[in-house]
């Protein structure tokens, strides 16, 4: 009798096996309680040597991975919404995604990217959106700066974020407003001491060397991400290689009066035909950045639209634009928005305000690597000023603007697929 009962139970068990839960689905649509921490969870799963399926355009770019109690417990601890589904249910999702008529695809994430943030060791008195969101999402990163880059540390990393830096050597062009502030004077003294230590006569020369090292890193297959002034000043430094565009209050001698006509736009990643600001008292580097008087918008109506790409044909920009919203709140920075007429034609535009003629989010390739530029300072602080408190991301766990940053974090983890367009 015992054996007959056991056999019957085993048969019933086998009949119900297909309904057993075996996959964890982390939805990334409006039902997700914490989008930002979900990226950190996906990164953590990769760190446990478990692959993650990134379901492009399925429920906002959801994640899926094999069910294990340890992984499920981590999602519970982090407060992330998830579903445990059966193999049959997951196969049904995969069938839906694979339909040629569906603008969806599956991107296999396999490699844990090693992340570096280029940032001064003594941070400036305002915060950086990328370090904020990495910390909130519990994604580990190393802080490196000029010395580490000049000494050749970049090849240790897969992904590099450029802090809101001024690569022209003009200390953010804060001279007019902040030259008497102790933090500004300390920043200048530290930069000059670092340049001398590393064998450069000027800070601008040190920054150019750093820019070229980063360019080599990208050419070799690195993933470069920059926001705010680290975008346009990077390209300005490349175009001005060998020229002096820095006035005396910054480096002790006058700038080349003919520098504008000598700029070499063939060296830049994103921008062309721009005019540099020759006024050292102006809080602006060039006409790349759209000026406030050209932007007839306020916090209430400043938005940009994400472009919808073909997931099956253009997987890279599709990954970088995964979101539960297509209309993103605008936000300001020293470099807020890129003038569309000054962007090279080969650049992939991923987010723009067509009416204003400005690009907010864009992507390109250089040799074997890629770069992404994102305008503005903090996606959840419209006009973040010097000295203000950092944004509390616990109040913005579903931020579409911050999601764009985290898309870039996971991008290097993807198993490469050839882009078809």
C-alpha positions in Angstrom: 0.0 0.0 0.0 2.8 2.4 0.9 4.6 1.8 -2.4 1.4 2.3 -4.4 0.7 5.6 -2.5 4.3 6.8 -3.1 4.1 5.9 -6.8 0.8 7.8 -7.1 2.3 10.9 -5.4 5.3 10.8 -7.7 3.1 10.6 -10.8 1.0 13.5 -9.6 4.2 15.4 -8.9 5.6 14.8 -12.4 2.3 15.9 -13.9 2.6 19.3 -12.1 6.3 19.9 -12.8 5.7 22.2 -15.8 3.7 24.6 -13.5 6.5 24.7 -10.9 8.2 28.1 -10.6 11.7 28.2 -12.1 12.3 31.8 -13.3 12.3 35.1 -11.5 10.9 38.0 -13.6 11.7 41.5 -12.5 9.1 43.8 -14.3 10.3 47.2 -15.2 7.0 48.8 -16.1 4.9 51.0 -13.9 4.3 48.1 -11.5 7.9 48.1 -10.3 8.3 49.5 -6.8 12.0 50.4 -7.2 13.4 50.6 -10.8 16.8 51.9 -9.7 17.5 49.2 -7.2 16.4 46.6 -9.8 19.4 47.5 -11.9 21.6 46.9 -8.8 19.9 43.5 -8.3 20.7 42.5 -11.9 24.3 43.5 -11.4 24.4 41.5 -8.1 23.0 38.4 -9.9 25.7 38.7 -12.5 28.2 38.9 -9.6 26.9 35.4 -8.5 27.9 34.1 -11.9 24.3 33.8 -13.0 23.3 35.2 -16.4 20.5 37.7 -16.7 18.1 38.0 -19.6 17.3 41.7 -20.4 13.9 41.6 -22.1 14.2 44.7 -24.3 10.9 46.6 -24.7 9.0 43.9 -22.7 7.3 45.6 -19.8 9.7 48.5 -19.7 12.8 46.4 -20.2 12.3 43.7 -17.6 15.0 41.3 -16.2 14.7 37.5 -15.9 17.0 34.9 -14.4 16.9 31.4 -13.0 15.0 31.1 -9.7 17.2 30.4 -6.7 16.2 31.1 -3.0 19.3 33.2 -2.5 18.4 35.4 -5.4 14.8 35.7 -4.4 15.8 36.7 -0.9 18.0 39.4 -2.2 15.1 41.0 -4.1 13.0 40.9 -0.9 15.7 42.6 1.1 16.1 45.3 -1.5 12.3 45.9 -1.8 12.1 45.1 -5.5 8.9 43.9 -7.2 9.2 40.5 -8.8 7.3 37.4 -9.9 8.3 33.8 -9.8 7.0 32.0 -12.9 7.1 28.6 -14.4 9.2 27.4 -17.3 6.0 27.2 -19.4 5.1 30.8 -18.5 8.6 32.1 -19.3 8.7 30.2 -22.6 5.5 31.9 -23.5 7.1 35.3 -22.9 10.1 34.3 -25.0 7.8 33.2 -27.8 6.0 36.6 -27.6 9.3 38.4 -27.8 10.6 36.4 -30.7 7.6 37.2 -32.9 9.0 39.1 -35.9 6.2 41.6 -35.6 7.0 42.4 -32.0 9.5 45.2 -31.3 11.2 43.3 -28.6 14.3 41.2 -28.1 16.3 39.3 -25.5 19.8 40.5 -24.6 21.8 38.1 -22.6 23.9 39.7 -19.8 26.9 37.6 -18.9 29.8 39.7 -17.8 30.1 41.7 -14.6 31.4 45.2 -15.8 34.1 46.7 -13.7 33.2 50.4 -13.1 35.4 53.5 -12.6 34.2 57.0 -11.8 36.6 59.8 -12.8 36.2 62.2 -9.9 38.5 64.3 -7.7 39.3 62.7 -4.4 38.1 65.7 -2.5 34.7 66.1 -4.2 33.5 69.5 -5.1 30.7 70.9 -2.9 27.9 69.5 -5.0 27.1 66.0 -5.9 27.3 63.8 -9.0 24.2 62.0 -10.3 26.1 58.8 -11.3 27.8 58.2 -8.0 24.5 59.0 -6.3 22.6 56.3 -8.3 25.4 53.8 -8.1 25.4 54.1 -4.4 21.6 53.9 -4.1 21.4 50.8 -6.5 24.3 49.2 -4.5 26.5 48.9 -7.5 30.2 49.0 -6.6 32.7 51.3 -8.3 36.2 52.7 -8.0 37.1 56.4 -7.9 40.0 57.3 -10.1 41.4 60.7 -11.2 44.2 62.2 -13.2 47.1 60.4 -11.5 45.6 56.9 -12.0 44.7 57.6 -15.6 48.2 59.1 -16.5 49.8 56.1 -14.8 47.8 53.7 -17.0 45.1 52.3 -14.7 42.2 52.6 -17.2 42.6 49.2 -18.9 41.6 47.6 -15.6 38.1 48.8 -16.2 35.2 48.1 -18.6 33.2 51.3 -18.0 34.2 54.8 -17.2 32.0 57.7 -16.0 33.3 61.3 -16.3 32.4 63.4 -13.4 31.1 66.9 -14.2 34.6 67.9 -15.2 36.2 70.8 -17.1 38.7 69.2 -19.4 39.8 72.6 -20.8 41.7 73.5 -17.6 39.5 76.5 -16.8 38.3 75.2 -13.4 34.6 75.1 -14.5 34.8 78.7 -15.5 33.7 79.6 -12.0 36.2 82.4 -11.8 33.8 85.3 -12.0 31.5 84.1 -9.3 33.6 81.9 -7.0 37.3 82.9 -7.2 37.3 84.2 -3.6 35.7 81.0 -2.2 38.1 78.7 -0.3 36.8 75.6 -2.2 37.6 77.2 -5.5 41.1 78.2 -4.4 41.7 74.8 -3.0 40.6 73.1 -6.2 42.9 75.3 -8.3 45.9 74.7 -5.9 45.3 70.9 -6.0 45.0 70.8 -9.8 48.2 72.8 -10.2 50.1 70.6 -7.7 48.9 67.5 -9.5 50.0 68.8 -12.9 53.4 69.6 -11.6 53.7 66.2 -9.9 52.8 64.4 -13.1 55.3 66.5 -15.2 53.0 69.1 -16.8 53.6 72.8 -16.9 49.8 73.6 -17.0 46.6 72.1 -15.8 45.2 72.3 -19.3 48.1 70.2 -20.6 47.4 67.6 -17.9 43.7 67.5 -18.8 44.6 67.1 -22.5 46.8 64.1 -21.6 43.9 62.6 -19.6 41.5 63.2 -22.5 43.8 61.4 -24.9 44.2 58.5 -22.4 40.4 58.2 -22.2 40.2 58.3 -26.0 42.7 55.4 -26.1 40.6 53.5 -23.6 37.5 54.0 -25.7 39.3 53.0 -28.9 40.4 49.8 -27.3 36.8 48.7 -26.5 36.0 50.7 -23.4 32.6 52.1 -22.5 32.6 55.9 -21.9 29.7 57.7 -20.2 29.7 61.5 -19.5 27.2 64.0 -18.2 27.0 67.8 -18.0 30.2 69.7 -18.7 32.3 66.5 -19.1 30.6 66.1 -22.5 31.4 69.3 -24.3 34.6 70.2 -22.6 35.9 66.7 -23.5 35.4 67.4 -27.2 36.6 71.0 -26.9 39.9 69.7 -25.4 40.3 67.2 -28.3 39.6 69.9 -30.9 42.0 72.3 -29.3 44.9 69.9 -28.9 48.2 71.9 -29.2 46.4 75.2 -28.8 46.2 77.6 -25.9 42.5 78.5 -25.3 43.0 79.3 -21.6 43.3 82.9 -20.4 45.9 84.3 -17.9 43.8 84.0 -14.7 43.7 80.2 -15.3 47.2 79.4 -16.5 49.3 82.6 -16.2 49.5 83.6 -19.9 47.2 84.8 -22.6 45.2 82.5 -24.9 46.0 82.2 -28.6 43.9 84.9 -30.3 43.5 82.8 -33.4 42.6 79.6 -31.6 39.1 79.4 -33.0 40.3 79.1 -36.6 42.8 76.4 -35.6 40.3 74.0 -34.0 40.4 70.5 -35.5 36.9 69.0 -35.4 38.1 65.7 -36.9 39.4 64.8 -33.5 36.1 65.1 -31.6 33.6 62.4 -30.7 30.3 64.2 -31.1 30.5 67.9 -32.0 31.6 69.9 -35.0 31.8 73.6 -36.1 31.3 75.0 -32.6 32.6 78.3 -31.4 34.5 78.4 -28.1 33.8 81.1 -25.6 36.7 83.6 -25.5 35.4 85.5 -22.5 37.0 84.1 -19.3 34.3 85.7 -17.1 31.5 83.9 -19.0 30.1 80.8 -17.4 30.1 78.9 -20.6 32.6 77.0 -22.8 31.1 77.2 -26.3 27.9 77.5 -28.2 27.4 73.7 -28.0 25.2 74.2 -25.0 21.8 75.8 -25.6 21.5 79.1 -23.7 18.7 79.9 -21.3 17.3 82.7 -23.6 17.1 80.1 -26.4 15.1 77.7 -24.3 11.6 79.2 -23.7 10.8 76.5 -21.1 10.5 76.3 -17.4 10.6 73.4 -15.0 6.9 72.8 -15.5 7.2 72.2 -19.3 10.8 71.2 -19.9 10.8 67.7 -21.4 12.5 65.6 -24.0 11.4 62.5 -25.9 13.2 59.2 -26.1 13.5 57.7 -29.6 12.0 54.2 -30.1 14.5 51.9 -31.9 14.0 48.5 -33.4 15.0 46.0 -30.7 15.9 43.3 -33.2 17.8 45.5 -35.6 19.3 48.2 -33.3 19.9 46.5 -30.0 22.5 48.9 -28.7 20.4 52.1 -28.7 17.4 50.0 -27.6 19.3 48.9 -24.5 20.3 52.5 -23.7 16.7 53.8 -24.0 14.9 51.1 -21.9 12.4 52.9 -19.7 8.8 52.8 -18.4 8.4 56.3 -19.9 9.2 57.9 -23.2 8.8 61.5 -22.1 11.5 62.5 -19.7 11.6 65.5 -17.5 14.3 67.9 -18.5 16.9 69.1 -16.0 19.6 71.8 -16.1 23.4 71.7 -15.7 26.4 73.8 -16.7 25.9 71.9 -20.0 22.1 71.4 -20.3 21.4 70.5 -23.9 23.4 70.0 -27.1 22.7 72.3 -30.1 21.5 69.8 -32.8 23.2 71.7 -35.6 26.6 71.2 -34.0 26.3 67.4 -33.6 28.0 65.2 -36.1 25.7 63.4 -38.5 26.9 59.9 -37.6 25.9 60.3 -33.9 22.9 58.3 -32.8 20.3 60.6 -31.2 18.4 58.9 -28.4 16.6 61.7 -26.7 15.8 65.2 -28.0 13.4 68.1 -27.9 12.8 68.7 -31.6 10.9 71.9 -31.1 13.9 73.5 -29.4 16.5 72.0 -31.7 18.3 70.4 -28.8 19.6 66.9 -28.1 19.7 65.6 -24.5 21.0 62.1 -24.9 23.2 60.6 -27.6 25.5 57.8 -28.4 28.3 56.9 -30.8 31.2 54.6 -31.5 34.9 55.2 -31.7 37.1 52.3 -33.0 36.2 49.3 -30.9 34.5 51.2 -28.1 31.4 53.4 -27.5 30.5 56.6 -25.8 27.3 58.1 -24.4 26.7 61.8 -23.6 23.8 62.9 -21.4 23.1 66.6 -20.9 22.3 68.1 -17.5 23.4 67.6 -13.9 20.8 65.8 -11.9 17.6 64.2 -13.4 15.6 64.8 -10.2 16.8 68.3 -9.3 15.9 70.8 -12.0 18.5 73.4 -11.2 21.0 72.0 -8.8 23.1 74.9 -7.4 26.5 74.9 -5.8 26.3 74.0 -2.1 22.8 72.4 -2.2 22.2 69.1 -0.5 22.4 66.0 -2.7 19.2 64.4 -4.0 17.7 61.7 -1.9 17.0 58.9 -4.4 14.8 57.1 -1.9 12.3 59.7 -2.8 12.7 58.9 -6.5 13.0 55.1 -6.9 11.2 55.2 -10.2 13.0 58.0 -11.9 13.0 57.7 -15.7 15.9 60.1 -16.0 18.1 58.1 -13.6 17.2 54.9 -15.4 19.0 56.2 -18.5 22.2 56.3 -16.5 21.8 52.7 -15.2 21.0 51.4 -18.7 24.6 52.4 -19.6 25.9 50.6 -16.5 24.5 47.3 -17.7 25.3 47.8 -21.4 28.9 46.4 -21.1 27.5 43.2 -19.6 25.7 42.3 -22.8 26.7 39.5 -25.0 27.6 41.3 -28.2 25.2 41.3 -31.1 26.1 43.0 -34.4 24.1 46.2 -34.9 22.3 45.9 -38.3 21.7 49.6 -39.1 
